[in-house]
Amino acid sequence: MKYEVDKKGFYGEFGGAYIPEAMYPNIEELKNRYLDIMSGSSFQKEFQDLLRDYVGRPSPLYYARRLSEHYGGRIYLKREDLNHTGSHKVNNTIGQILIAKRLRKTRIIAETGAGQHGVATATVCALMGLKCVVYMGAVDVARQAPNVLRMKMLGAEVIPVESGNKTLKDATNGALRDWINNPLDTHYIIGSVVGPHPYPDMVARLQSVISEEIKWQLMEHEGRENPDYVLACVGGGSNAAGVFYHFLDNPEVKLIGTEAAGLGVDTHETAATLATGSPGVLHSCRTMLMQNEDGQITEPYSISAGLDYPGIGPLHSQLFKSGRAKYESITDQEALDAAFKLTRLEGIIPALESAHAFALLEKMKFQENDVVVINVSGRGDKDMQTYIDVMQKNKMD
């Protein structure tokens, strides 16, 4: 693949493993073994069996008739929201828990923003009987209360992080500190295509099941493997990496990611990394970051907890710099409007993260036969309080 990571963990100038000495043994073990483990027949059989029988894959590729009539083109929705636990996150946690077992780890840690990755991690730890600790920013603990309760019900210890702006970046800091202090028995299940090599590559490979399915599903629906457009929301970027993966070397497929603009890219209340950021190092990899002139990370903001991150995966930074993919900034209001429109037109309530991808439809023009795939990365159950607040504020029926 042209956009495959190199041996040092870089996509062009982005990636790598900028780690403290205490993390070196764990990262080195993982880097040296993950590809052999993942290519092994026993791993592949267990992974595929669990994806089918436990997660419920393949997720449907649904032709959205009313959405297509409204916007033009032939719009398909990849229904990752129908997976067990309600999002794409479980594809990665299933794979990583199987890797952790083969590395003889007995304790799992994770970070989470919207809570979907935390729930997915707690779920697979319950499935495999491993101890689970989830770090979550205190602000996100409050605004994603249903997911916090789900994690606790599954047996996870949820640790609120009170530092910084108490969201995803700070949860990641907490998890990394834990891993440094517990290097022997602990595996860190990072939830996105971020962090030190090999995490961005490993997570992208595990999530690539999304685009792998789309190719044969589109063949069934349309008699062709490749769509004209693929749309996905991007925070760290794991769902977008997964849905882009098998189309990266097909330039005829237009790849478009949506970042969270928050209140606007010209305000200080935004999480649009590519629109406002510059290269730097965060969470042990070089990528595009929101930072000031002194290189200090600036605090992101989005109505969507899963997109509230001041960086982006190094693969996306390279796709952006090379021009292979385009990235648009979507405001809170645009995402909310898109969520309510999808709900009324198709009867699907999306996660606020996913709604950012649907907001692109208002900004695009399609030809009648254009095939468009939008990744519904998660369902909206966790965001119901936000939706309710908006409805009450606007006196919506």
C-alpha positions, 0 to 999 in steps of 0.5 A: 500500500502506498499509504502503509506505515514504514518500518519506523512507524512513519506515514511520511513525516508523521508517526513514530514512537516518541516514548519515555524509557519506561515505556520502551519494553512494552512498545518494543514487544508490541511492535515486534509481535503484533503483525505475526500475532495478527497474521496467525491462523489461530488469531484470525479464526478467533477474531473472525468468529467473534466478529461474526457471532459476538459483534454481529458482523458484517454490519449492513450497508443500507441504501438510504432511499429518502436521503438519496432522494433529498440530496441526489446520488445513491447514498449508502450507510455503513451501519457500524451503529448496529454492532454490539456496544453501539459503535465501530470501537468494538472491532478494535477492542476485540482484536486488541484483547486477543493480542493482549492474551497472546502477550500474557497480559492480565490487566487492561487500561483504556482511555475514552471520550464519548464512552464508546471505546470505554464500553467496548473495552469493558465489554471485551474484558468481561468476555475474557475475564480480565481486569479493566481500568478506564480513564475518562475526563471528568467533563465527559464523565458528566456528559456521557453518564449512560456510558459510564454506568454501562462500563461500571455494570460491565465490571470496569473501574472508571477513573475521572481525570480532573486535569486540563480541560477534563476531556479526551486528551487528559484521559489519554495522559492518565492512561499513559501514566498508568501504563508507565507505572504498570509495564509488566502485566498491563496492556493499553488498548488505545481506542484510535489511530493515535499514539506511538507506533505500532498503535496507529497501524494496528488499530487501522488494520483492525478497523479495516474490516469496515472497508473490506466489507463495503467492497463486497457489499457494494458489488452485491448492491451496485455491481462495483467494488468502489464508491465515488465518495466515502465520508466519515467523521474524524477525531483521532480517526479510527472509524475514518481509517477503517472505512478509507483503508481498502480505498487508499490506493484507488484515487478514483474514490474520493475520501472526505473526513469531517472534523469538529469545528465546534463554535467555528474554526475562527474561534477558540472553541474548536477541535478542527486540528487540520484546519487550525493546527501545525506539526508537533508531538502529542501522546508519543507520535508526531502529527498535526496538533492544535498548539500555540506559538510556544508549542503548548497544546491548546484545549479543544472544544466540540459538542461531541465528546468523541471528537474533542481531541487536539490532535489527529492520527498520523495517517490522516495527517499524511492523507491531508498533506498529500491531498489523498483525502480532504477534510472539512470542518463542521460546527456544532449546529451543523452536526445537530441539524444533520442529526435531526434530518437523518433521524426524520428522513431515515429513522436512524438516530446517529451519535453526535460524532457520526452526525458531523459526517452527515452534515457534509451532505449540505455542502456537496452536489452529487451526480445522479449515479454517484455512489456515496458511502457514509460511515455511521460510526455510532448510535445516538443513545449516549447523546440523548440528553444533548438532543433532548436539551436542544429540543427543549431549548428550541421547543421542538415537537 
